[in-house]
């Protein structure tokens, strides 16, 4: 166990050291460091559709430093803690403990990314440790439910299996935080308005993303892709669910979490691996609390996780995941005294790595972080937003954008004339390259 744990810590630590923070990671960071008080934090995060646990952790860190890399030691501690519990406190078979840490989700998606998922995994494993259903059990479930919608669904599944009906009252605060205000761009109406029949196919493909998370390695932007696609993915996913069913001695926790997650996927799209990964975490939890019946099925499922994990960390070691950290160097190329503006996605890296507010040319105002309110969405739908935003600013004017020249021209229109000055490209994550333009 010591060798396995030590190797995991080395791999995760090195991956975190090589991993460049990207939009969603630094978006949360920008929110907390721009919040002057806890009241401001709760107001600003209400538009995110996420409960507060991760934001409160980051808020505490941001009182000491505004460097976004400060999130990564916190992430390392969380990953170390949930692997310690898995290796030393779980009843899983020895070989399962040897394989599980190096699967795609525990090694990469929930190991290398500084998001709210790792704390959810830690709390889920902590719930599995609770033999007595005293007040500590409910505290852990409340915390788990307040990490993410997926954490809420897993906490709900624990309560259903235990038939602790009064415990559902403790989940209501998480429901409040997850349901955003009516003027949020990401409210329930937004998701329902984007619903079509293809969402059903996405839901049916979720199990293959959870149990066989192998990216399409031939693609430049391979993250959040899947090697097995279409109806083949549905069939492979069904086979994986059948293997999980065979592996488990008691199946209710896995079944309830699977059903509730897939139902939620009809509204909240399960198109990213990090979302479907909680089906895998729920399966591990079911093995933990309910026991393993057929070990060969568990071994096969553990083995299916390994190729994706190895591929992902190797890619992250050798290619930049994001070019966000290059934002200060691009700004440094602008002649002294000339004005620098950005468009809305570029605000995340600029605000994070320069610790400054920037004028968003397509929003028409200066901001320190993005907030998904309705007014924000309306302004981004204006076809002339770039031209209108640049008109009163005068010249010389420089724009930092995540859009390549052809894409910027398509979005901004032919009347918005620019000259490419420099760029930082090659990012794994699509949309994380940076470009510096002179506005003509």
ABEGO torsion letter per residue (X at the ends): XAAAAAAAAAAAAAAAAABBBBAAAAAAAAAAAABABAAAAAAAAAAAGBBAAAAAAAAAAAAABABAAAAAAAAAAAAAAAAAAAAAABABBAAAAAAAAABAAAAAAAAABBBAAAAAAAAAAAAAABABBBAAAAAAAAAAAAABAAAAAAAAAAAAAAGBAAAAAAAAAAAAAABBBAABAABAAAAAAABBAAAAAAAAAAAAAAABBBBBAABABABGBBABBEAAAAAAAAAAAAAAAAABABAAAAAAAAAAAAAAAAABBBABAAAAAAAAAAAAAAAAAAEBABAAAAAAAAAAAAAAAAAAAAAAAABBABAAAAAAAAAAABBBGBBBBBBAAAAAAAAAAAGBBBBBAAAGBBBABBBBBAAAAAAAABAAAAAAAAAAAEOBBBBBBABBAAAAAAAAEAABBBBBABBBBGBABBGABBBBBBBX
